[in-house]
Amino acid sequence: MAALFEGHDGLYSMLQQADAGRARMFLPAVAVAEAETMLRAGYDGWGLLFFAAGVEVIRLDQSTAIELGKLQGPLGARHAMHEARAIGVAVVTRPPGDYAGLPGALKVV
């Protein structure tokens, strides 16, 4: 998400596709929280993502929280990988090291 805020062309194109209804983007809530800790964008900054037609923020429910507690690594990465596997998609990321040891597919940008 930080790369998108920094103007990454490929990610912005993905967002445009999602907003036009030609793709979907899933943002795990824990990853959003971690990104906000770094970015300090606030609601105004996140509005472009949160209100795009094909973007969905995935909440952390109690059963997922318990499953994530069994895994190692940054919580945002664990939540992202868990949700990506459940949906059947790859996690798009810039820091692949955060996902070391987590089962699932990554697309590094």
PyMOL commands that place a pseudoatom at each C-alpha (Angstrom):
pseudoatom trace, name=CA, resn=MET, resi=1, chain=A, elem=C, hetatm=0, pos=[0.000, 0.000, 0.000]
pseudoatom trace, name=CA, resn=ALA, resi=2, chain=A, elem=C, hetatm=0, pos=[2.901, 2.330, 0.668]
pseudoatom trace, name=CA, resn=ALA, resi=3, chain=A, elem=C, hetatm=0, pos=[4.074, 1.891, -2.938]
pseudoatom trace, name=CA, resn=LEU, resi=4, chain=A, elem=C, hetatm=0, pos=[0.643, 2.948, -4.167]
pseudoatom trace, name=CA, resn=PHE, resi=5, chain=A, elem=C, hetatm=0, pos=[0.823, 6.115, -2.073]
pseudoatom trace, name=CA, resn=GLU, resi=6, chain=A, elem=C, hetatm=0, pos=[4.280, 6.730, -3.543]
pseudoatom trace, name=CA, resn=GLY, resi=7, chain=A, elem=C, hetatm=0, pos=[2.838, 6.684, -7.066]
pseudoatom trace, name=CA, resn=HIS, resi=8, chain=A, elem=C, hetatm=0, pos=[3.798, 3.183, -8.245]
pseudoatom trace, name=CA, resn=ASP, resi=9, chain=A, elem=C, hetatm=0, pos=[2.474, 3.081, -11.838]
pseudoatom trace, name=CA, resn=GLY, resi=10, chain=A, elem=C, hetatm=0, pos=[1.547, -0.605, -11.852]
pseudoatom trace, name=CA, resn=LEU, resi=11, chain=A, elem=C, hetatm=0, pos=[-0.350, -0.406, -8.586]
pseudoatom trace, name=CA, resn=TYR, resi=12, chain=A, elem=C, hetatm=0, pos=[-2.133, 2.776, -9.622]
pseudoatom trace, name=CA, resn=SER, resi=13, chain=A, elem=C, hetatm=0, pos=[-3.181, 0.998, -12.813]
pseudoatom trace, name=CA, resn=MET, resi=14, chain=A, elem=C, hetatm=0, pos=[-4.550, -1.863, -10.692]
pseudoatom trace, name=CA, resn=LEU, resi=15, chain=A, elem=C, hetatm=0, pos=[-6.515, 0.657, -8.625]
pseudoatom trace, name=CA, resn=GLN, resi=16, chain=A, elem=C, hetatm=0, pos=[-7.939, 2.268, -11.770]
pseudoatom trace, name=CA, resn=GLN, resi=17, chain=A, elem=C, hetatm=0, pos=[-9.002, -1.164, -13.059]
pseudoatom trace, name=CA, resn=ALA, resi=18, chain=A, elem=C, hetatm=0, pos=[-10.694, -1.902, -9.722]
pseudoatom trace, name=CA, resn=ASP, resi=19, chain=A, elem=C, hetatm=0, pos=[-12.440, 1.461, -9.674]
pseudoatom trace, name=CA, resn=ALA, resi=20, chain=A, elem=C, hetatm=0, pos=[-13.727, 0.831, -13.204]
pseudoatom trace, name=CA, resn=GLY, resi=21, chain=A, elem=C, hetatm=0, pos=[-15.113, -2.552, -12.136]
pseudoatom trace, name=CA, resn=ARG, resi=22, chain=A, elem=C, hetatm=0, pos=[-12.644, -4.576, -14.214]
pseudoatom trace, name=CA, resn=ALA, resi=23, chain=A, elem=C, hetatm=0, pos=[-10.695, -5.951, -11.223]
pseudoatom trace, name=CA, resn=ARG, resi=24, chain=A, elem=C, hetatm=0, pos=[-10.889, -6.332, -7.463]
pseudoatom trace, name=CA, resn=MET, resi=25, chain=A, elem=C, hetatm=0, pos=[-8.460, -5.218, -4.776]
pseudoatom trace, name=CA, resn=PHE, resi=26, chain=A, elem=C, hetatm=0, pos=[-8.607, -6.628, -1.273]
pseudoatom trace, name=CA, resn=LEU, resi=27, chain=A, elem=C, hetatm=0, pos=[-7.010, -4.701, 1.581]
pseudoatom trace, name=CA, resn=PRO, resi=28, chain=A, elem=C, hetatm=0, pos=[-6.634, -6.636, 4.837]
pseudoatom trace, name=CA, resn=ALA, resi=29, chain=A, elem=C, hetatm=0, pos=[-7.523, -4.310, 7.714]
pseudoatom trace, name=CA, resn=VAL, resi=30, chain=A, elem=C, hetatm=0, pos=[-4.388, -5.168, 9.683]
pseudoatom trace, name=CA, resn=ALA, resi=31, chain=A, elem=C, hetatm=0, pos=[-2.194, -4.316, 6.683]
pseudoatom trace, name=CA, resn=VAL, resi=32, chain=A, elem=C, hetatm=0, pos=[-4.065, -1.014, 6.326]
pseudoatom trace, name=CA, resn=ALA, resi=33, chain=A, elem=C, hetatm=0, pos=[-3.353, -0.250, 9.998]
pseudoatom trace, name=CA, resn=GLU, resi=34, chain=A, elem=C, hetatm=0, pos=[0.346, -1.042, 9.568]
pseudoatom trace, name=CA, resn=ALA, resi=35, chain=A, elem=C, hetatm=0, pos=[0.535, 1.106, 6.441]
pseudoatom trace, name=CA, resn=GLU, resi=36, chain=A, elem=C, hetatm=0, pos=[-1.248, 3.988, 8.195]
pseudoatom trace, name=CA, resn=THR, resi=37, chain=A, elem=C, hetatm=0, pos=[1.275, 3.783, 11.027]
pseudoatom trace, name=CA, resn=MET, resi=38, chain=A, elem=C, hetatm=0, pos=[3.985, 4.480, 8.461]
pseudoatom trace, name=CA, resn=LEU, resi=39, chain=A, elem=C, hetatm=0, pos=[2.114, 6.808, 6.067]
pseudoatom trace, name=CA, resn=ARG, resi=40, chain=A, elem=C, hetatm=0, pos=[-0.046, 8.900, 8.412]
pseudoatom trace, name=CA, resn=ALA, resi=41, chain=A, elem=C, hetatm=0, pos=[-2.416, 9.551, 5.494]
pseudoatom trace, name=CA, resn=GLY, resi=42, chain=A, elem=C, hetatm=0, pos=[-5.627, 9.737, 7.522]
pseudoatom trace, name=CA, resn=TYR, resi=43, chain=A, elem=C, hetatm=0, pos=[-9.110, 9.303, 6.070]
pseudoatom trace, name=CA, resn=ASP, resi=44, chain=A, elem=C, hetatm=0, pos=[-8.482, 11.902, 3.377]
pseudoatom trace, name=CA, resn=GLY, resi=45, chain=A, elem=C, hetatm=0, pos=[-5.452, 10.030, 2.101]
pseudoatom trace, name=CA, resn=TRP, resi=46, chain=A, elem=C, hetatm=0, pos=[-7.137, 6.625, 2.167]
pseudoatom trace, name=CA, resn=GLY, resi=47, chain=A, elem=C, hetatm=0, pos=[-10.352, 7.864, 0.567]
pseudoatom trace, name=CA, resn=LEU, resi=48, chain=A, elem=C, hetatm=0, pos=[-9.138, 7.109, -2.956]
pseudoatom trace, name=CA, resn=LEU, resi=49, chain=A, elem=C, hetatm=0, pos=[-8.764, 3.458, -1.977]
pseudoatom trace, name=CA, resn=PHE, resi=50, chain=A, elem=C, hetatm=0, pos=[-11.676, 3.028, 0.400]
pseudoatom trace, name=CA, resn=PHE, resi=51, chain=A, elem=C, hetatm=0, pos=[-14.265, 4.477, -1.953]
pseudoatom trace, name=CA, resn=ALA, resi=52, chain=A, elem=C, hetatm=0, pos=[-13.081, 2.889, -5.200]
pseudoatom trace, name=CA, resn=ALA, resi=53, chain=A, elem=C, hetatm=0, pos=[-15.743, 0.572, -6.599]
pseudoatom trace, name=CA, resn=GLY, resi=54, chain=A, elem=C, hetatm=0, pos=[-13.688, -2.638, -6.695]
pseudoatom trace, name=CA, resn=VAL, resi=55, chain=A, elem=C, hetatm=0, pos=[-11.778, -2.197, -3.437]
pseudoatom trace, name=CA, resn=GLU, resi=56, chain=A, elem=C, hetatm=0, pos=[-12.762, -4.097, -0.314]
pseudoatom trace, name=CA, resn=VAL, resi=57, chain=A, elem=C, hetatm=0, pos=[-11.241, -3.835, 3.153]
pseudoatom trace, name=CA, resn=ILE, resi=58, chain=A, elem=C, hetatm=0, pos=[-11.248, -7.262, 4.788]
pseudoatom trace, name=CA, resn=ARG, resi=59, chain=A, elem=C, hetatm=0, pos=[-11.868, -7.140, 8.522]
pseudoatom trace, name=CA, resn=LEU, resi=60, chain=A, elem=C, hetatm=0, pos=[-10.105, -9.290, 11.064]
pseudoatom trace, name=CA, resn=ASP, resi=61, chain=A, elem=C, hetatm=0, pos=[-12.623, -11.604, 12.702]
pseudoatom trace, name=CA, resn=GLN, resi=62, chain=A, elem=C, hetatm=0, pos=[-12.117, -13.711, 15.806]
pseudoatom trace, name=CA, resn=SER, resi=63, chain=A, elem=C, hetatm=0, pos=[-11.476, -17.032, 14.058]
pseudoatom trace, name=CA, resn=THR, resi=64, chain=A, elem=C, hetatm=0, pos=[-8.920, -15.470, 11.717]
pseudoatom trace, name=CA, resn=ALA, resi=65, chain=A, elem=C, hetatm=0, pos=[-7.256, -13.742, 14.677]
pseudoatom trace, name=CA, resn=ILE, resi=66, chain=A, elem=C, hetatm=0, pos=[-6.795, -17.103, 16.377]
pseudoatom trace, name=CA, resn=GLU, resi=67, chain=A, elem=C, hetatm=0, pos=[-5.393, -18.680, 13.198]
pseudoatom trace, name=CA, resn=LEU, resi=68, chain=A, elem=C, hetatm=0, pos=[-2.979, -15.775, 12.681]
pseudoatom trace, name=CA, resn=GLY, resi=69, chain=A, elem=C, hetatm=0, pos=[-1.758, -16.139, 16.252]
pseudoatom trace, name=CA, resn=LYS, resi=70, chain=A, elem=C, hetatm=0, pos=[-0.311, -19.536, 15.328]
pseudoatom trace, name=CA, resn=LEU, resi=71, chain=A, elem=C, hetatm=0, pos=[1.916, -18.088, 12.573]
pseudoatom trace, name=CA, resn=GLN, resi=72, chain=A, elem=C, hetatm=0, pos=[5.200, -16.178, 12.634]
pseudoatom trace, name=CA, resn=GLY, resi=73, chain=A, elem=C, hetatm=0, pos=[6.035, -12.856, 10.979]
pseudoatom trace, name=CA, resn=PRO, resi=74, chain=A, elem=C, hetatm=0, pos=[4.535, -9.373, 10.855]
pseudoatom trace, name=CA, resn=LEU, resi=75, chain=A, elem=C, hetatm=0, pos=[0.822, -9.425, 11.665]
pseudoatom trace, name=CA, resn=GLY, resi=76, chain=A, elem=C, hetatm=0, pos=[-0.117, -7.459, 8.530]
pseudoatom trace, name=CA, resn=ALA, resi=77, chain=A, elem=C, hetatm=0, pos=[1.719, -9.972, 6.339]
pseudoatom trace, name=CA, resn=ARG, resi=78, chain=A, elem=C, hetatm=0, pos=[0.056, -12.877, 8.132]
pseudoatom trace, name=CA, resn=HIS, resi=79, chain=A, elem=C, hetatm=0, pos=[-3.390, -11.335, 7.649]
pseudoatom trace, name=CA, resn=ALA, resi=80, chain=A, elem=C, hetatm=0, pos=[-2.716, -10.511, 3.987]
pseudoatom trace, name=CA, resn=MET, resi=81, chain=A, elem=C, hetatm=0, pos=[-1.470, -14.004, 3.176]
pseudoatom trace, name=CA, resn=HIS, resi=82, chain=A, elem=C, hetatm=0, pos=[-4.315, -15.691, 5.065]
pseudoatom trace, name=CA, resn=GLU, resi=83, chain=A, elem=C, hetatm=0, pos=[-6.944, -13.700, 3.156]
pseudoatom trace, name=CA, resn=ALA, resi=84, chain=A, elem=C, hetatm=0, pos=[-5.176, -14.056, -0.204]
pseudoatom trace, name=CA, resn=ARG, resi=85, chain=A, elem=C, hetatm=0, pos=[-5.081, -17.822, 0.178]
pseudoatom trace, name=CA, resn=ALA, resi=86, chain=A, elem=C, hetatm=0, pos=[-8.767, -17.902, 1.153]
pseudoatom trace, name=CA, resn=ILE, resi=87, chain=A, elem=C, hetatm=0, pos=[-9.709, -15.873, -1.938]
pseudoatom trace, name=CA, resn=GLY, resi=88, chain=A, elem=C, hetatm=0, pos=[-7.251, -17.659, -4.243]
pseudoatom trace, name=CA, resn=VAL, resi=89, chain=A, elem=C, hetatm=0, pos=[-5.083, -14.694, -5.223]
pseudoatom trace, name=CA, resn=ALA, resi=90, chain=A, elem=C, hetatm=0, pos=[-1.481, -13.588, -4.740]
pseudoatom trace, name=CA, resn=VAL, resi=91, chain=A, elem=C, hetatm=0, pos=[-0.374, -10.945, -2.274]
pseudoatom trace, name=CA, resn=VAL, resi=92, chain=A, elem=C, hetatm=0, pos=[1.055, -7.913, -4.054]
pseudoatom trace, name=CA, resn=THR, resi=93, chain=A, elem=C, hetatm=0, pos=[3.942, -6.536, -2.007]
pseudoatom trace, name=CA, resn=ARG, resi=94, chain=A, elem=C, hetatm=0, pos=[7.156, -4.616, -2.082]
pseudoatom trace, name=CA, resn=PRO, resi=95, chain=A, elem=C, hetatm=0, pos=[8.903, -6.164, 0.954]
pseudoatom trace, name=CA, resn=PRO, resi=96, chain=A, elem=C, hetatm=0, pos=[8.785, -9.928, 0.227]
pseudoatom trace, name=CA, resn=GLY, resi=97, chain=A, elem=C, hetatm=0, pos=[10.861, -10.693, 3.326]
pseudoatom trace, name=CA, resn=ASP, resi=98, chain=A, elem=C, hetatm=0, pos=[7.801, -9.963, 5.487]
pseudoatom trace, name=CA, resn=TYR, resi=99, chain=A, elem=C, hetatm=0, pos=[6.218, -13.108, 4.029]
pseudoatom trace, name=CA, resn=ALA, resi=100, chain=A, elem=C, hetatm=0, pos=[9.120, -15.517, 4.643]
pseudoatom trace, name=CA, resn=GLY, resi=101, chain=A, elem=C, hetatm=0, pos=[7.807, -18.862, 5.810]
pseudoatom trace, name=CA, resn=LEU, resi=102, chain=A, elem=C, hetatm=0, pos=[4.153, -18.062, 5.063]
pseudoatom trace, name=CA, resn=PRO, resi=103, chain=A, elem=C, hetatm=0, pos=[2.477, -20.379, 2.551]
pseudoatom trace, name=CA, resn=GLY, resi=104, chain=A, elem=C, hetatm=0, pos=[0.964, -18.662, -0.481]
pseudoatom trace, name=CA, resn=ALA, resi=105, chain=A, elem=C, hetatm=0, pos=[1.719, -16.744, -3.651]
pseudoatom trace, name=CA, resn=LEU, resi=106, chain=A, elem=C, hetatm=0, pos=[3.490, -13.384, -3.833]
pseudoatom trace, name=CA, resn=LYS, resi=107, chain=A, elem=C, hetatm=0, pos=[3.750, -10.821, -6.603]
pseudoatom trace, name=CA, resn=VAL, resi=108, chain=A, elem=C, hetatm=0, pos=[6.634, -8.469, -5.842]
pseudoatom trace, name=CA, resn=VAL, resi=109, chain=A, elem=C, hetatm=0, pos=[6.409, -4.956, -7.297]
for i in range(1, 109): cmd.bond("trace and resi %d" % i, "trace and resi %d" % (i + 1))
show_as sticks, trace
zoom trace
